[in-house]
Amino acid sequence: MELSTTSEKAEEVCAKEAAYFDKNKNRMRYDEFRRQGLFVGSGVLEAGCRSVIGQRLKQSGMHWTVKGANSVIALRCCD
């Protein structure tokens, strides 16, 4: 597949992006991953973060420092 570029900068960007896809093509076998029943999108992970971390940090009346929030996040992510 060829892309038409209108400037040298656009050509550089296209070359960089094409190199990224070429380098990572083995990680982007989405049809194969779906056939194996694996999740392809980030929605499951995002929902997990929202329920495990977000609910704890956003309870009514909660006020956190960055250090305190990071500590709670670390605890919530432990097994």
PDB file of N, CA, C and O in Angstrom:
ATOM      1  N   MET A   1       0.844  -1.173   0.000  1.00  0.00           N
ATOM      2  CA  MET A   1       0.000   0.000   0.000  1.00  0.00           C
ATOM      3  C   MET A   1       0.889   1.236   0.000  1.00  0.00           C
ATOM      4  O   MET A   1       1.874   1.289   0.736  1.00  0.00           O
ATOM      5  N   GLU A   2       0.556   2.215  -0.806  1.00  0.00           N
ATOM      6  CA  GLU A   2       1.314   3.452  -0.866  1.00  0.00           C
ATOM      7  C   GLU A   2       0.429   4.614  -0.440  1.00  0.00           C
ATOM      8  O   GLU A   2      -0.764   4.653  -0.742  1.00  0.00           O
ATOM      9  N   LEU A   3       1.035   5.553   0.264  1.00  0.00           N
ATOM     10  CA  LEU A   3       0.330   6.758   0.686  1.00  0.00           C
ATOM     11  C   LEU A   3       0.909   7.947  -0.051  1.00  0.00           C
ATOM     12  O   LEU A   3       2.117   8.025  -0.274  1.00  0.00           O
ATOM     13  N   SER A   4       0.060   8.852  -0.419  1.00  0.00           N
ATOM     14  CA  SER A   4       0.513  10.061  -1.089  1.00  0.00           C
ATOM     15  C   SER A   4       0.869  11.098  -0.032  1.00  0.00           C
ATOM     16  O   SER A   4       0.079  11.355   0.877  1.00  0.00           O
ATOM     17  N   THR A   5       2.041  11.690  -0.144  1.00  0.00           N
ATOM     18  CA  THR A   5       2.456  12.724   0.807  1.00  0.00           C
ATOM     19  C   THR A   5       2.637  14.038   0.070  1.00  0.00           C
ATOM     20  O   THR A   5       3.015  14.069  -1.101  1.00  0.00           O
ATOM     21  N   THR A   6       2.358  15.125   0.782  1.00  0.00           N
ATOM     22  CA  THR A   6       2.426  16.438   0.147  1.00  0.00           C
ATOM     23  C   THR A   6       3.611  17.256   0.617  1.00  0.00           C
ATOM     24  O   THR A   6       3.867  18.331   0.076  1.00  0.00           O
ATOM     25  N   SER A   7       4.337  16.776   1.606  1.00  0.00           N
ATOM     26  CA  SER A   7       5.492  17.522   2.094  1.00  0.00           C
ATOM     27  C   SER A   7       6.541  16.558   2.625  1.00  0.00           C
ATOM     28  O   SER A   7       6.271  15.375   2.835  1.00  0.00           O
ATOM     29  N   GLU A   8       7.724  17.078   2.836  1.00  0.00           N
ATOM     30  CA  GLU A   8       8.806  16.254   3.380  1.00  0.00           C
ATOM     31  C   GLU A   8       8.464  15.798   4.793  1.00  0.00           C
ATOM     32  O   GLU A   8       8.750  14.661   5.168  1.00  0.00           O
ATOM     33  N   LYS A   9       7.851  16.687   5.576  1.00  0.00           N
ATOM     34  CA  LYS A   9       7.463  16.345   6.943  1.00  0.00           C
ATOM     35  C   LYS A   9       6.426  15.215   6.927  1.00  0.00           C
ATOM     36  O   LYS A   9       6.528  14.272   7.712  1.00  0.00           O
ATOM     37  N   ALA A  10       5.446  15.303   6.053  1.00  0.00           N
ATOM     38  CA  ALA A  10       4.437  14.255   5.937  1.00  0.00           C
ATOM     39  C   ALA A  10       5.079  12.933   5.542  1.00  0.00           C
ATOM     40  O   ALA A  10       4.687  11.875   6.034  1.00  0.00           O
ATOM     41  N   GLU A  11       6.049  12.995   4.667  1.00  0.00           N
ATOM     42  CA  GLU A  11       6.763  11.791   4.241  1.00  0.00           C
ATOM     43  C   GLU A  11       7.500  11.159   5.422  1.00  0.00           C
ATOM     44  O   GLU A  11       7.497   9.937   5.571  1.00  0.00           O
ATOM     45  N   GLU A  12       8.130  11.983   6.260  1.00  0.00           N
ATOM     46  CA  GLU A  12       8.831  11.482   7.446  1.00  0.00           C
ATOM     47  C   GLU A  12       7.855  10.820   8.417  1.00  0.00           C
ATOM     48  O   GLU A  12       8.133   9.756   8.970  1.00  0.00           O
ATOM     49  N   VAL A  13       6.710  11.466   8.612  1.00  0.00           N
ATOM     50  CA  VAL A  13       5.704  10.912   9.524  1.00  0.00           C
ATOM     51  C   VAL A  13       5.202   9.572   8.997  1.00  0.00           C
ATOM     52  O   VAL A  13       5.096   8.609   9.757  1.00  0.00           O
ATOM     53  N   CYS A  14       4.898   9.501   7.721  1.00  0.00           N
ATOM     54  CA  CYS A  14       4.428   8.249   7.127  1.00  0.00           C
ATOM     55  C   CYS A  14       5.471   7.146   7.251  1.00  0.00           C
ATOM     56  O   CYS A  14       5.133   6.002   7.556  1.00  0.00           O
ATOM     57  N   ALA A  15       6.722   7.479   7.017  1.00  0.00           N
ATOM     58  CA  ALA A  15       7.792   6.486   7.121  1.00  0.00           C
ATOM     59  C   ALA A  15       7.923   5.989   8.558  1.00  0.00           C
ATOM     60  O   ALA A  15       8.103   4.794   8.789  1.00  0.00           O
ATOM     61  N   LYS A  16       7.834   6.896   9.514  1.00  0.00           N
ATOM     62  CA  LYS A  16       7.934   6.529  10.932  1.00  0.00           C
ATOM     63  C   LYS A  16       6.776   5.611  11.330  1.00  0.00           C
ATOM     64  O   LYS A  16       6.985   4.597  11.995  1.00  0.00           O
ATOM     65  N   GLU A  17       5.567   5.966  10.925  1.00  0.00           N
ATOM     66  CA  GLU A  17       4.396   5.154  11.270  1.00  0.00           C
ATOM     67  C   GLU A  17       4.441   3.794  10.589  1.00  0.00           C
ATOM     68  O   GLU A  17       4.099   2.781  11.199  1.00  0.00           O
ATOM     69  N   ALA A  18       4.857   3.766   9.335  1.00  0.00           N
ATOM     70  CA  ALA A  18       4.964   2.494   8.616  1.00  0.00           C
ATOM     71  C   ALA A  18       5.989   1.588   9.295  1.00  0.00           C
ATOM     72  O   ALA A  18       5.771   0.381   9.402  1.00  0.00           O
ATOM     73  N   ALA A  19       7.098   2.154   9.750  1.00  0.00           N
ATOM     74  CA  ALA A  19       8.122   1.369  10.454  1.00  0.00           C
ATOM     75  C   ALA A  19       7.567   0.807  11.760  1.00  0.00           C
ATOM     76  O   ALA A  19       7.873  -0.327  12.129  1.00  0.00           O
ATOM     77  N   TYR A  20       6.749   1.600  12.461  1.00  0.00           N
ATOM     78  CA  TYR A  20       6.133   1.132  13.710  1.00  0.00           C
ATOM     79  C   TYR A  20       5.253  -0.086  13.437  1.00  0.00           C
ATOM     80  O   TYR A  20       5.361  -1.102  14.123  1.00  0.00           O
ATOM     81  N   PHE A  21       4.384   0.021  12.434  1.00  0.00           N
ATOM     82  CA  PHE A  21       3.486  -1.086  12.127  1.00  0.00           C
ATOM     83  C   PHE A  21       4.264  -2.315  11.664  1.00  0.00           C
ATOM     84  O   PHE A  21       3.910  -3.440  12.016  1.00  0.00           O
ATOM     85  N   ASP A  22       5.311  -2.113  10.887  1.00  0.00           N
ATOM     86  CA  ASP A  22       6.123  -3.232  10.428  1.00  0.00           C
ATOM     87  C   ASP A  22       6.800  -3.924  11.601  1.00  0.00           C
ATOM     88  O   ASP A  22       6.842  -5.152  11.663  1.00  0.00           O
ATOM     89  N   LYS A  23       7.328  -3.137  12.526  1.00  0.00           N
ATOM     90  CA  LYS A  23       8.023  -3.688  13.701  1.00  0.00           C
ATOM     91  C   LYS A  23       7.060  -4.442  14.620  1.00  0.00           C
ATOM     92  O   LYS A  23       7.447  -5.437  15.232  1.00  0.00           O
ATOM     93  N   ASN A  24       5.818  -3.984  14.722  1.00  0.00           N
ATOM     94  CA  ASN A  24       4.875  -4.540  15.680  1.00  0.00           C
ATOM     95  C   ASN A  24       3.776  -5.409  15.058  1.00  0.00           C
ATOM     96  O   ASN A  24       2.785  -5.716  15.722  1.00  0.00           O
ATOM     97  N   LYS A  25       3.939  -5.804  13.801  1.00  0.00           N
ATOM     98  CA  LYS A  25       2.880  -6.553  13.126  1.00  0.00           C
ATOM     99  C   LYS A  25       2.558  -7.874  13.821  1.00  0.00           C
ATOM    100  O   LYS A  25       1.417  -8.330  13.757  1.00  0.00           O
ATOM    101  N   ASN A  26       3.517  -8.491  14.474  1.00  0.00           N
ATOM    102  CA  ASN A  26       3.247  -9.747  15.178  1.00  0.00           C
ATOM    103  C   ASN A  26       2.355  -9.544  16.397  1.00  0.00           C
ATOM    104  O   ASN A  26       1.689 -10.479  16.842  1.00  0.00           O
ATOM    105  N   ARG A  27       2.337  -8.344  16.931  1.00  0.00           N
ATOM    106  CA  ARG A  27       1.479  -8.033  18.079  1.00  0.00           C
ATOM    107  C   ARG A  27       0.070  -7.642  17.650  1.00  0.00           C
ATOM    108  O   ARG A  27      -0.825  -7.536  18.489  1.00  0.00           O
ATOM    109  N   MET A  28      -0.133  -7.427  16.368  1.00  0.00           N
ATOM    110  CA  MET A  28      -1.410  -6.926  15.872  1.00  0.00           C
ATOM    111  C   MET A  28      -2.167  -7.987  15.070  1.00  0.00           C
ATOM    112  O   MET A  28      -2.804  -7.677  14.063  1.00  0.00           O
ATOM    113  N   ARG A  29      -2.090  -9.227  15.521  1.00  0.00           N
ATOM    114  CA  ARG A  29      -2.810 -10.315  14.865  1.00  0.00           C
ATOM    115  C   ARG A  29      -4.195 -10.456  15.517  1.00  0.00           C
ATOM    116  O   ARG A  29      -4.524 -11.498  16.085  1.00  0.00           O
ATOM    117  N   TYR A  30      -4.984  -9.402  15.424  1.00  0.00           N
ATOM    118  CA  TYR A  30      -6.241  -9.319  16.157  1.00  0.00           C
ATOM    119  C   TYR A  30      -7.217 -10.432  15.789  1.00  0.00           C
ATOM    120  O   TYR A  30      -7.902 -10.957  16.666  1.00  0.00           O
ATOM    121  N   ASP A  31      -7.294 -10.799  14.525  1.00  0.00           N
ATOM    122  CA  ASP A  31      -8.212 -11.869  14.138  1.00  0.00           C
ATOM    123  C   ASP A  31      -7.832 -13.190  14.803  1.00  0.00           C
ATOM    124  O   ASP A  31      -8.697 -13.946  15.245  1.00  0.00           O
ATOM    125  N   GLU A  32      -6.544 -13.457  14.868  1.00  0.00           N
ATOM    126  CA  GLU A  32      -6.068 -14.679  15.525  1.00  0.00           C
ATOM    127  C   GLU A  32      -6.350 -14.622  17.025  1.00  0.00           C
ATOM    128  O   GLU A  32      -6.785 -15.615  17.608  1.00  0.00           O
ATOM    129  N   PHE A  33      -6.112 -13.492  17.645  1.00  0.00           N
ATOM    130  CA  PHE A  33      -6.358 -13.344  19.082  1.00  0.00           C
ATOM    131  C   PHE A  33      -7.840 -13.517  19.404  1.00  0.00           C
ATOM    132  O   PHE A  33      -8.191 -14.147  20.403  1.00  0.00           O
ATOM    133  N   ARG A  34      -8.707 -12.962  18.563  1.00  0.00           N
ATOM    134  CA  ARG A  34     -10.152 -13.109  18.782  1.00  0.00           C
ATOM    135  C   ARG A  34     -10.578 -14.569  18.654  1.00  0.00           C
ATOM    136  O   ARG A  34     -11.420 -15.035  19.421  1.00  0.00           O
ATOM    137  N   ARG A  35     -10.010 -15.289  17.701  1.00  0.00           N
ATOM    138  CA  ARG A  35     -10.333 -16.716  17.531  1.00  0.00           C
ATOM    139  C   ARG A  35      -9.950 -17.509  18.779  1.00  0.00           C
ATOM    140  O   ARG A  35     -10.574 -18.521  19.097  1.00  0.00           O
ATOM    141  N   GLN A  36      -8.921 -17.043  19.479  1.00  0.00           N
ATOM    142  CA  GLN A  36      -8.479 -17.703  20.710  1.00  0.00           C
ATOM    143  C   GLN A  36      -9.307 -17.267  21.921  1.00  0.00           C
ATOM    144  O   GLN A  36      -9.093 -17.747  23.034  1.00  0.00           O
ATOM    145  N   GLY A  37     -10.250 -16.354  21.693  1.00  0.00           N
ATOM    146  CA  GLY A  37     -11.096 -15.884  22.790  1.00  0.00           C
ATOM    147  C   GLY A  37     -10.453 -14.822  23.650  1.00  0.00           C
ATOM    148  O   GLY A  37     -10.916 -14.553  24.759  1.00  0.00           O
ATOM    149  N   LEU A  38      -9.380 -14.211  23.149  1.00  0.00           N
ATOM    150  CA  LEU A  38      -8.674 -13.178  23.914  1.00  0.00           C
ATOM    151  C   LEU A  38      -9.301 -11.814  23.662  1.00  0.00           C
ATOM    152  O   LEU A  38      -9.867 -11.569  22.597  1.00  0.00           O
ATOM    153  N   PHE A  39      -9.196 -10.938  24.640  1.00  0.00           N
ATOM    154  CA  PHE A  39      -9.664  -9.576  24.483  1.00  0.00           C
ATOM    155  C   PHE A  39      -8.633  -8.792  23.680  1.00  0.00           C
ATOM    156  O   PHE A  39      -7.429  -8.938  23.891  1.00  0.00           O
ATOM    157  N   VAL A  40      -9.105  -7.976  22.775  1.00  0.00           N
ATOM    158  CA  VAL A  40      -8.211  -7.211  21.919  1.00  0.00           C
ATOM    159  C   VAL A  40      -8.169  -5.748  22.346  1.00  0.00           C
ATOM    160  O   VAL A  40      -7.118  -5.114  22.250  1.00  0.00           O
ATOM    161  N   GLY A  41      -9.276  -5.206  22.809  1.00  0.00           N
ATOM    162  CA  GLY A  41      -9.349  -3.804  23.192  1.00  0.00           C
ATOM    163  C   GLY A  41      -8.886  -3.570  24.617  1.00  0.00           C
ATOM    164  O   GLY A  41      -8.565  -4.508  25.346  1.00  0.00           O
ATOM    165  N   SER A  42      -8.857  -2.311  24.996  1.00  0.00           N
ATOM    166  CA  SER A  42      -8.417  -1.943  26.340  1.00  0.00           C
ATOM    167  C   SER A  42      -9.584  -1.773  27.306  1.00  0.00           C
ATOM    168  O   SER A  42      -9.371  -1.459  28.476  1.00  0.00           O
ATOM    169  N   GLY A  43     -10.805  -1.974  26.839  1.00  0.00           N
ATOM    170  CA  GLY A  43     -11.984  -1.742  27.668  1.00  0.00           C
ATOM    171  C   GLY A  43     -12.024  -2.564  28.936  1.00  0.00           C
ATOM    172  O   GLY A  43     -12.414  -2.055  29.987  1.00  0.00           O
ATOM    173  N   VAL A  44     -11.630  -3.826  28.863  1.00  0.00           N
ATOM    174  CA  VAL A  44     -11.659  -4.688  30.041  1.00  0.00           C
ATOM    175  C   VAL A  44     -10.686  -4.179  31.099  1.00  0.00           C
ATOM    176  O   VAL A  44     -11.018  -4.132  32.283  1.00  0.00           O
ATOM    177  N   LEU A  45      -9.493  -3.800  30.671  1.00  0.00           N
ATOM    178  CA  LEU A  45      -8.497  -3.276  31.598  1.00  0.00           C
ATOM    179  C   LEU A  45      -8.954  -1.951  32.197  1.00  0.00           C
ATOM    180  O   LEU A  45      -8.810  -1.722  33.398  1.00  0.00           O
ATOM    181  N   GLU A  46      -9.498  -1.089  31.360  1.00  0.00           N
ATOM    182  CA  GLU A  46      -9.975   0.203  31.847  1.00  0.00           C
ATOM    183  C   GLU A  46     -11.107   0.030  32.859  1.00  0.00           C
ATOM    184  O   GLU A  46     -11.151   0.736  33.866  1.00  0.00           O
ATOM    185  N   ALA A  47     -12.012  -0.894  32.598  1.00  0.00           N
ATOM    186  CA  ALA A  47     -13.108  -1.150  33.537  1.00  0.00           C
ATOM    187  C   ALA A  47     -12.571  -1.697  34.850  1.00  0.00           C
ATOM    188  O   ALA A  47     -13.069  -1.346  35.920  1.00  0.00           O
ATOM    189  N   GLY A  48     -11.573  -2.543  34.778  1.00  0.00           N
ATOM    190  CA  GLY A  48     -10.955  -3.078  35.992  1.00  0.00           C
ATOM    191  C   GLY A  48     -10.319  -1.992  36.825  1.00  0.00           C
ATOM    192  O   GLY A  48     -10.475  -1.968  38.046  1.00  0.00           O
ATOM    193  N   CYS A  49      -9.601  -1.090  36.178  1.00  0.00           N
ATOM    194  CA  CYS A  49      -8.989   0.035  36.899  1.00  0.00           C
ATOM    195  C   CYS A  49     -10.059   0.912  37.531  1.00  0.00           C
ATOM    196  O   CYS A  49      -9.912   1.370  38.664  1.00  0.00           O
ATOM    197  N   ARG A  50     -11.120   1.138  36.799  1.00  0.00           N
ATOM    198  CA  ARG A  50     -12.195   1.983  37.311  1.00  0.00           C
ATOM    199  C   ARG A  50     -12.822   1.358  38.554  1.00  0.00           C
ATOM    200  O   ARG A  50     -13.103   2.056  39.528  1.00  0.00           O
ATOM    201  N   SER A  51     -13.040   0.051  38.523  1.00  0.00           N
ATOM    202  CA  SER A  51     -13.709  -0.575  39.663  1.00  0.00           C
ATOM    203  C   SER A  51     -12.762  -0.810  40.835  1.00  0.00           C
ATOM    204  O   SER A  51     -13.156  -0.629  41.987  1.00  0.00           O
ATOM    205  N   VAL A  52     -11.530  -1.208  40.564  1.00  0.00           N
ATOM    206  CA  VAL A  52     -10.595  -1.514  41.645  1.00  0.00           C
ATOM    207  C   VAL A  52     -10.030  -0.253  42.283  1.00  0.00           C
ATOM    208  O   VAL A  52      -9.915  -0.172  43.506  1.00  0.00           O
ATOM    209  N   ILE A  53      -9.683   0.714  41.476  1.00  0.00           N
ATOM    210  CA  ILE A  53      -9.008   1.909  41.980  1.00  0.00           C
ATOM    211  C   ILE A  53      -9.961   3.088  42.100  1.00  0.00           C
ATOM    212  O   ILE A  53     -10.045   3.718  43.154  1.00  0.00           O
ATOM    213  N   GLY A  54     -10.671   3.383  41.034  1.00  0.00           N
ATOM    214  CA  GLY A  54     -11.512   4.579  41.009  1.00  0.00           C
ATOM    215  C   GLY A  54     -12.559   4.603  42.094  1.00  0.00           C
ATOM    216  O   GLY A  54     -12.747   5.634  42.741  1.00  0.00           O
ATOM    217  N   GLN A  55     -13.256   3.486  42.316  1.00  0.00           N
ATOM    218  CA  GLN A  55     -14.293   3.466  43.338  1.00  0.00           C
ATOM    219  C   GLN A  55     -13.732   3.754  44.720  1.00  0.00           C
ATOM    220  O   GLN A  55     -14.375   4.439  45.516  1.00  0.00           O
ATOM    221  N   ARG A  56     -12.555   3.247  45.015  1.00  0.00           N
ATOM    222  CA  ARG A  56     -11.948   3.456  46.332  1.00  0.00           C
ATOM    223  C   ARG A  56     -11.519   4.902  46.521  1.00  0.00           C
ATOM    224  O   ARG A  56     -11.703   5.470  47.597  1.00  0.00           O
ATOM    225  N   LEU A  57     -10.950   5.497  45.485  1.00  0.00           N
ATOM    226  CA  LEU A  57     -10.423   6.855  45.612  1.00  0.00           C
ATOM    227  C   LEU A  57     -11.499   7.930  45.503  1.00  0.00           C
ATOM    228  O   LEU A  57     -11.280   9.068  45.917  1.00  0.00           O
ATOM    229  N   LYS A  58     -12.660   7.578  44.949  1.00  0.00           N
ATOM    230  CA  LYS A  58     -13.677   8.594  44.683  1.00  0.00           C
ATOM    231  C   LYS A  58     -14.899   8.472  45.580  1.00  0.00           C
ATOM    232  O   LYS A  58     -15.970   8.972  45.238  1.00  0.00           O
ATOM    233  N   GLN A  59     -14.752   7.824  46.706  1.00  0.00           N
ATOM    234  CA  GLN A  59     -15.879   7.719  47.616  1.00  0.00           C
ATOM    235  C   GLN A  59     -16.229   9.087  48.189  1.00  0.00           C
ATOM    236  O   GLN A  59     -15.388   9.985  48.242  1.00  0.00           O
ATOM    237  N   SER A  60     -17.441   9.228  48.605  1.00  0.00           N
ATOM    238  CA  SER A  60     -17.936  10.491  49.127  1.00  0.00           C
ATOM    239  C   SER A  60     -17.059  11.002  50.278  1.00  0.00           C
ATOM    240  O   SER A  60     -16.763  10.264  51.217  1.00  0.00           O
ATOM    241  N   GLY A  61     -16.661  12.235  50.195  1.00  0.00           N
ATOM    242  CA  GLY A  61     -15.882  12.871  51.254  1.00  0.00           C
ATOM    243  C   GLY A  61     -14.396  12.575  51.228  1.00  0.00           C
ATOM    244  O   GLY A  61     -13.665  13.026  52.110  1.00  0.00           O
ATOM    245  N   MET A  62     -13.935  11.832  50.244  1.00  0.00           N
ATOM    246  CA  MET A  62     -12.515  11.475  50.175  1.00  0.00           C
ATOM    247  C   MET A  62     -11.695  12.616  49.591  1.00  0.00           C
ATOM    248  O   MET A  62     -12.085  13.241  48.605  1.00  0.00           O
ATOM    249  N   HIS A  63     -10.573  12.870  50.207  1.00  0.00           N
ATOM    250  CA  HIS A  63      -9.604  13.857  49.702  1.00  0.00           C
ATOM    251  C   HIS A  63      -8.228  13.216  49.843  1.00  0.00           C
ATOM    252  O   HIS A  63      -7.842  12.787  50.931  1.00  0.00           O
ATOM    253  N   TRP A  64      -7.496  13.155  48.739  1.00  0.00           N
ATOM    254  CA  TRP A  64      -6.232  12.441  48.728  1.00  0.00           C
ATOM    255  C   TRP A  64      -5.079  13.338  48.301  1.00  0.00           C
ATOM    256  O   TRP A  64      -5.229  14.205  47.440  1.00  0.00           O
ATOM    257  N   THR A  65      -3.927  13.112  48.920  1.00  0.00           N
ATOM    258  CA  THR A  65      -2.690  13.679  48.382  1.00  0.00           C
ATOM    259  C   THR A  65      -2.217  12.697  47.307  1.00  0.00           C
ATOM    260  O   THR A  65      -2.685  11.560  47.257  1.00  0.00           O
ATOM    261  N   VAL A  66      -1.314  13.123  46.470  1.00  0.00           N
ATOM    262  CA  VAL A  66      -0.779  12.226  45.442  1.00  0.00           C
ATOM    263  C   VAL A  66      -0.101  11.029  46.106  1.00  0.00           C
ATOM    264  O   VAL A  66      -0.279   9.890  45.673  1.00  0.00           O
ATOM    265  N   LYS A  67       0.674  11.289  47.155  1.00  0.00           N
ATOM    266  CA  LYS A  67       1.371  10.204  47.862  1.00  0.00           C
ATOM    267  C   LYS A  67       0.366   9.221  48.464  1.00  0.00           C
ATOM    268  O   LYS A  67       0.542   8.007  48.356  1.00  0.00           O
ATOM    269  N   GLY A  68      -0.674   9.736  49.089  1.00  0.00           N
ATOM    270  CA  GLY A  68      -1.692   8.872  49.692  1.00  0.00           C
ATOM    271  C   GLY A  68      -2.440   8.058  48.649  1.00  0.00           C
ATOM    272  O   GLY A  68      -2.677   6.864  48.834  1.00  0.00           O
ATOM    273  N   ALA A  69      -2.814   8.713  47.543  1.00  0.00           N
ATOM    274  CA  ALA A  69      -3.517   8.014  46.471  1.00  0.00           C
ATOM    275  C   ALA A  69      -2.640   6.921  45.881  1.00  0.00           C
ATOM    276  O   ALA A  69      -3.115   5.815  45.622  1.00  0.00           O
ATOM    277  N   ASN A  70      -1.367   7.220  45.666  1.00  0.00           N
ATOM    278  CA  ASN A  70      -0.444   6.204  45.129  1.00  0.00           C
ATOM    279  C   ASN A  70      -0.315   5.022  46.075  1.00  0.00           C
ATOM    280  O   ASN A  70      -0.209   3.880  45.626  1.00  0.00           O
ATOM    281  N   SER A  71      -0.322   5.278  47.379  1.00  0.00           N
ATOM    282  CA  SER A  71      -0.249   4.201  48.354  1.00  0.00           C
ATOM    283  C   SER A  71      -1.484   3.309  48.302  1.00  0.00           C
ATOM    284  O   SER A  71      -1.373   2.084  48.347  1.00  0.00           O
ATOM    285  N   VAL A  72      -2.656   3.923  48.206  1.00  0.00           N
ATOM    286  CA  VAL A  72      -3.902   3.150  48.104  1.00  0.00           C
ATOM    287  C   VAL A  72      -3.931   2.353  46.808  1.00  0.00           C
ATOM    288  O   VAL A  72      -4.344   1.193  46.801  1.00  0.00           O
ATOM    289  N   ILE A  73      -3.499   2.965  45.718  1.00  0.00           N
ATOM    290  CA  ILE A  73      -3.453   2.256  44.435  1.00  0.00           C
ATOM    291  C   ILE A  73      -2.544   1.039  44.536  1.00  0.00           C
ATOM    292  O   ILE A  73      -2.894  -0.041  44.061  1.00  0.00           O
ATOM    293  N   ALA A  74      -1.367   1.211  45.158  1.00  0.00           N
ATOM    294  CA  ALA A  74      -0.432   0.082  45.317  1.00  0.00           C
ATOM    295  C   ALA A  74      -1.071  -1.035  46.128  1.00  0.00           C
ATOM    296  O   ALA A  74      -0.924  -2.208  45.785  1.00  0.00           O
ATOM    297  N   LEU A  75      -1.778  -0.691  47.198  1.00  0.00           N
ATOM    298  CA  LEU A  75      -2.438  -1.718  48.014  1.00  0.00           C
ATOM    299  C   LEU A  75      -3.543  -2.415  47.256  1.00  0.00           C
ATOM    300  O   LEU A  75      -3.684  -3.634  47.352  1.00  0.00           O
ATOM    301  N   ARG A  76      -4.328  -1.668  46.503  1.00  0.00           N
ATOM    302  CA  ARG A  76      -5.455  -2.248  45.772  1.00  0.00           C
ATOM    303  C   ARG A  76      -4.978  -3.174  44.653  1.00  0.00           C
ATOM    304  O   ARG A  76      -5.711  -4.068  44.232  1.00  0.00           O
ATOM    305  N   CYS A  77      -3.766  -2.964  44.178  1.00  0.00           N
ATOM    306  CA  CYS A  77      -3.248  -3.783  43.077  1.00  0.00           C
ATOM    307  C   CYS A  77      -2.497  -5.020  43.558  1.00  0.00           C
ATOM    308  O   CYS A  77      -2.069  -5.836  42.741  1.00  0.00           O
ATOM    309  N   CYS A  78      -2.329  -5.172  44.880  1.00  0.00           N
ATOM    310  CA  CYS A  78      -1.681  -6.362  45.419  1.00  0.00           C
ATOM    311  C   CYS A  78      -2.645  -7.532  45.387  1.00  0.00           C
ATOM    312  O   CYS A  78      -3.861  -7.354  45.444  1.00  0.00           O
ATOM    313  N   ASP A  79      -2.101  -8.699  45.299  1.00  0.00           N
ATOM    314  CA  ASP A  79      -2.935  -9.922  45.336  1.00  0.00           C
ATOM    315  C   ASP A  79      -3.407 -10.206  46.716  1.00  0.00           C
ATOM    316  O   ASP A  79      -4.115 -11.189  46.936  1.00  0.00           O
TER     317      ASP A  79
END
